[in-house]
C-alpha cells in the first residue's frame, strides 16, 4: 500500500469516527502526512488554523530583526518565464503558476517566525519549514464546502492600488480562469456549486509593506456522509488550482519540467478536521531551512497578458514575513 493510499484510508476512517486530525500534503502528493490530534508532539509540529491551534500567537516581536532577500537574477527568471510563454503560445496551458526559491537572511529561528507571525494559517513542521498562509484551500461546515482562491496581488502603497488591481486585464482574466477551474473541481465532489462572492479585496500586512490580495468564494453541497470520504474529497481536489494552473494536469507537467528547484511541501496544503468540520490552507508564504541556509518560496500566475518584469517583481514582493514589531 502506498503512503498516499494509507493517508487517504486513515483520513476516511478518522472522519467516519469523528476523530480530530491534522494533515499535511506536499505539492506532488508523494509524501502526504496525517496525524490524529492526540498523537501530535507539540515540540515538533505547531499549527494554527483560525481558532484551531496547539500554540496560540504570542504577540508582537520585542524589537527589530534582520530580513534580507537575494532573489534570482532577472535573466535566470526570464529563462523559465520564456519557456512558460512558449507553452502558452502552443496552447499547452493558458495559466501557469511559476514559482522560485529566494535565499534569505533572517536572524530569527523558524520557531520565532511561527510565534511572531500574524496570519490566519500557520504551520511549523519540525525544524524544517514554517508557513504563514493567508489563503484558505477549502473549509467544510454544516455539509457545505467552500474554496477561496487568491489571484491578484499589488503593493497597497501604490496610488489607486485597489482600482488598478481590480481593472487590470491580466489579473481579471487570471482570476476568471481560476474561479472557473475551482468551480469545475468542486463539481467533482459536491452538488449545487456556485460562486458566492467574486473578486473582493483583502489586505495582507507584512513587516515592510501592505499588500492587496484579490479573492473569490466558490461553494457547493456535500452529502451527509462526507466525513467518511474526507480523504478522497481532499485528494480529488489536489493540487490546488490557484498554485498550479489550467488545464491542471498538463500545467503541472510543465511546472515540473520548468521550475529549477523542488517545491516539496510548498504549495501543498495543510488542514484540521475537528470531528465535524474542516479547515485547510494552501501552503504559500513559505520558508524552508536547507543546508545552504533559509530559502523563501514564492511565485505568481503567468498568462498571455503577463509582463515579465511585473511578474518577476511580484514574486519578490511576496517574499516577506507578517511580523509586527514593538517600538
C-alpha positions in Angstrom: 0.0 0.0 0.0 1.4 3.4 -1.0 1.8 6.2 1.6 -0.8 8.2 -0.3 -3.3 5.4 -0.2 -2.6 4.8 3.5 -3.1 8.5 4.3 -6.4 8.6 2.4 -7.6 5.5 4.2 -6.7 6.9 7.6 -8.4 10.2 6.9 -11.6 8.5 5.7 -11.5 6.2 8.8 -10.9 9.0 11.3 -13.6 11.1 9.6 -16.1 8.3 9.8 -15.3 8.0 13.6 -15.3 11.8 14.1 -11.7 11.7 15.3 -9.9 15.0 15.0 -6.8 15.0 12.9 -4.2 17.2 11.1 -3.0 16.6 7.6 0.0 18.0 5.6 0.2 17.2 1.9 3.0 18.2 -0.4 2.5 19.6 -3.9 3.2 16.4 -5.8 1.3 14.3 -3.2 4.3 12.0 -2.8 4.8 12.4 0.9 1.5 13.2 2.5 1.1 13.1 6.3 -1.8 12.7 8.6 -1.8 12.7 12.4 -4.5 12.2 15.0 -4.5 15.3 17.1 -3.9 13.3 20.3 -0.7 11.9 18.7 1.0 15.2 17.8 4.1 16.0 19.8 3.9 19.8 20.2 7.6 20.4 20.1 7.7 19.0 16.5 4.6 20.3 14.9 2.8 23.6 15.7 -0.3 24.6 13.9 -2.9 27.4 13.8 -5.9 27.3 11.5 -8.1 30.2 12.7 -9.2 29.2 16.2 -7.8 25.6 15.9 -4.3 25.6 17.3 -1.9 23.9 19.7 0.2 27.1 20.0 -1.6 30.4 20.1 0.1 33.6 18.8 2.2 35.4 21.4 2.0 39.0 20.2 4.4 41.4 18.6 8.2 40.8 18.4 10.0 42.7 21.2 12.5 44.6 19.0 13.7 44.6 15.4 15.1 41.8 13.2 17.2 41.3 10.1 15.4 40.3 7.0 17.2 40.4 3.6 16.3 38.7 0.4 18.5 37.7 -2.5 16.3 36.9 -5.5 17.4 35.0 -8.5 18.6 37.4 -11.3 16.1 38.5 -13.9 17.9 36.6 -16.7 17.5 33.4 -14.7 13.8 34.1 -14.1 13.5 35.0 -17.8 14.7 31.6 -18.9 11.8 29.9 -17.0 9.3 32.6 -17.8 10.0 32.4 -21.6 9.6 28.6 -21.5 6.1 29.1 -20.0 5.2 31.7 -22.6 6.2 29.2 -25.3 3.9 26.6 -23.8 1.1 29.2 -23.6 1.6 30.1 -27.3 1.4 26.4 -28.2 -1.9 26.1 -26.3 -0.5 23.6 -23.7 -1.5 25.9 -20.8 -3.3 29.2 -20.5 -2.5 29.9 -16.9 0.6 28.6 -15.0 1.8 29.5 -11.5 5.6 29.9 -11.8 7.5 29.8 -8.6 11.1 30.3 -7.5 13.3 29.9 -4.4 14.8 33.1 -2.9 17.7 32.8 -0.4 17.0 35.0 2.6 19.0 36.1 5.7 16.9 36.4 8.8 18.1 36.4 12.4 15.1 34.6 13.7 14.6 30.8 14.1 11.7 29.0 12.3 10.1 28.8 15.8 10.4 32.6 16.2 8.9 33.2 12.8 6.0 31.0 13.7 5.5 32.5 17.1 5.5 36.2 16.0 3.9 35.9 12.5 0.3 37.1 12.2 -1.7 35.0 9.8 -5.0 33.0 9.6 -3.0 29.9 9.0 0.4 28.9 10.4 2.4 25.7 10.4 5.8 24.9 11.9 7.0 21.4 10.8 9.8 20.2 13.0 12.8 22.4 12.3 12.3 22.0 8.5 9.9 24.7 7.4 7.4 27.3 8.5 4.3 28.6 6.6 2.2 31.6 7.4 -0.5 31.5 4.7 -3.3 34.0 4.1 -5.1 31.6 1.6 -7.8 29.1 2.5 -7.8 25.9 0.4 -11.3 24.7 1.4 -13.4 24.7 4.5 -16.3 22.4 5.3 -19.0 23.5 7.7 -22.5 22.0 8.1 -22.1 19.9 5.0 -21.1 22.9 2.7 -17.7 23.1 1.1 -16.2 26.4 0.2 -13.0 27.4 -1.6 -11.3 30.8 -1.5 -8.8 31.2 -4.4 -6.5 34.2 -4.2 -5.3 35.6 -7.6 -4.0 39.2 -8.0 -1.5 41.0 -5.7 -0.4 44.6 -5.6 1.5 46.9 -3.2 -1.1 48.7 -1.2 1.0 51.9 -1.1 0.7 52.5 -4.8 -1.7 55.3 -5.6 -5.2 53.9 -6.5 -3.9 50.4 -5.9 -7.3 48.9 -5.5 -8.6 50.4 -8.7 -5.5 49.3 -10.6 -5.7 45.7 -9.5 -9.4 45.4 -10.0 -9.3 46.8 -13.5 -6.1 45.2 -14.7 -6.9 43.0 -17.8 -4.3 40.3 -17.0 -5.3 40.0 -13.3 -9.0 39.9 -14.2 -8.5 37.2 -16.9 -6.4 35.1 -14.5 -9.0 35.4 -11.7 -11.8 34.3 -14.0 -9.7 31.3 -15.1 -9.0 30.2 -11.5 -12.6 30.6 -10.4 -13.8 28.5 -13.3 -11.2 25.9 -12.5 -12.1 25.7 -8.9 -15.8 25.6 -9.8 -15.1 22.6 -12.0 -13.0 20.9 -9.3 -15.8 21.3 -6.7 -18.3 19.8 -9.1 -16.3 16.5 -8.8 -17.1 16.3 -5.1 -20.2 18.5 -4.4 -23.6 19.5 -5.8 -25.2 22.9 -6.4 -21.8 24.5 -6.9 -21.9 28.3 -7.3 -19.8 31.5 -7.0 -20.9 33.1 -3.7 -18.6 36.1 -3.9 -16.5 37.3 -6.9 -13.2 39.4 -6.7 -13.1 41.1 -3.3 -10.0 42.7 -1.7 -8.1 41.5 1.4 -5.3 43.5 3.0 -2.2 41.5 3.9 0.1 43.1 6.4 3.9 42.5 6.3 6.9 43.8 8.1 7.9 46.1 5.2 4.6 46.9 3.4 1.0 46.0 3.0 -0.3 44.1 0.0 -3.8 44.0 -1.5 -4.9 40.5 -2.5 -7.9 39.6 -4.7 -10.1 36.6 -3.7 -13.4 34.9 -4.5 -15.6 32.3 -2.8 -17.0 29.2 -4.5 -19.2 26.8 -2.6 -21.1 23.5 -3.0 -23.2 21.0 -1.0 -21.7 17.7 0.2 -23.5 14.5 1.2 -24.4 13.9 4.8 -21.7 11.2 5.0 -18.9 13.4 3.6 -16.7 12.8 6.7 -16.3 9.1 5.8 -14.9 10.1 2.4 -12.9 13.1 3.6 -9.6 11.8 2.4 -11.0 11.1 -1.1 -12.5 14.5 -1.3 -9.3 16.3 -0.4 -7.1 14.4 -2.8 -9.6 14.7 -5.6 -9.3 18.5 -5.4 -5.4 18.5 -5.4 -3.2 20.1 -6.4 -4.9 23.5 -5.6 -5.8 25.3 -8.7 -4.6 28.7 -7.6 -1.0 27.4 -7.3 -0.9 25.1 -10.4 -3.0 26.5 -13.3 -5.2 25.4 -16.1 -5.7 22.9 -17.6 -4.4 21.4 -14.4 -2.9 18.1 -15.4 -0.8 19.4 -18.3 0.1 22.6 -16.4 1.5 20.6 -13.5 3.7 18.6 -16.0 5.0 21.9 -17.4 5.7 23.2 -13.9 7.8 20.1 -13.0 9.7 20.5 -16.2 10.3 24.2 -16.0 10.9 25.2 -12.3 14.6 24.8 -11.4 14.1 23.5 -7.9 11.8 21.2 -5.9 8.6 22.7 -4.4 8.3 20.0 -1.7 5.6 20.9 0.7 5.4 24.5 -0.6 2.1 25.0 -2.5 0.7 21.8 -0.9 -1.9 22.1 1.7 -2.4 21.5 5.4 -5.7 21.2 7.3 -7.5 20.4 10.5 -10.6 18.2 11.0 -12.3 18.8 14.4 -14.6 15.8 14.2 -17.4 17.6 12.4 -16.0 20.4 10.3 -12.7 21.0 8.3 -10.5 24.0 7.7 -7.4 24.0 5.4 -4.9 26.3 3.8 -2.7 26.5 0.7 0.9 26.4 1.8 2.1 29.7 0.4 4.3 32.3 2.2 6.8 29.5 3.0 10.3 29.5 4.5 12.4 26.3 4.4 15.7 25.5 6.1 18.3 24.0 3.8 22.0 23.0 4.2 22.7 26.3 2.4 20.5 28.4 4.7 17.0 29.7 4.7 15.0 29.9 1.4 11.7 31.6 0.7 9.5 30.1 -2.0 7.1 32.4 -3.9 5.6 33.0 -7.3 2.7 34.1 -9.4 0.4 33.2 -12.3 1.6 33.6 -15.8 -0.8 34.2 -18.8 -0.6 35.5 -22.3 -1.3 39.0 -20.8 1.7 38.8 -18.4 4.6 41.3 -18.4 7.9 39.6 -17.5 9.3 42.3 -15.2 6.0 42.8 -13.4 5.8 39.1 -12.7 9.4 39.0 -11.5 8.9 41.8 -9.1 5.6 40.4 -7.8 7.4 37.2 -7.0 9.9 39.2 -5.0 7.2 41.3 -3.3 5.7 38.1 -1.9 8.9 37.4 0.0 8.0 38.8 3.4 7.2 37.9 7.0 4.0 39.2 8.6 5.6 40.2 11.9 4.7 43.2 13.9 7.5 44.8 16.0 7.2 46.7 19.3 8.9 50.1 19.1 
